[in-house]
Amino acid sequence: MNEIELSGADEILNSRNASNGAIIKKDVAGVAKYWMDDIVVISGEGTSYVGKKLLCKVWTEMFAVKVPPVFERLPEEIVMGDSKVIAWEKGTWNYKNETFRGNYAAMWRKVNGMWMTQSELFVSLD
């Protein structure tokens, strides 16, 4: 049987869905699997974080609280760059156990054949 080759957008969508699944399981390594080492994230309230190591620490602490947040990112559009090594994702995010919600954008880069998140910007709209 021949393998079906996924488009870059499909690969990114699959990675995003897997990342959302890892959040539900409180699996920091499962979320971090899709981050570049030098990832930059700006959270919904405006705090900025630089680096996979720091973000893993932040997520570990976040998941350790009595009632950890459960949120998901819902992609609305993935645009592939002409180079086929960079992509832009935009969508909405929301907490499943809180009332927080907003929009987000992410930059993805293909590194050694795998799509990795280089940066994310979250904007809280509540």
Buried (B, 14 or more C-beta within 10 A) or exposed (E): EEEEEEEBBEBBBEBBBBBBEBBEEBBBEBBBBBBBEEBBBBBBEEEEBEBBEEBBEBBEEEBEEEEBEBBBBEBEEBEBBEEEEBBBBBBBBBBEEEEBBBBBBBBBBBEEEEBBBBBBBBBEEE
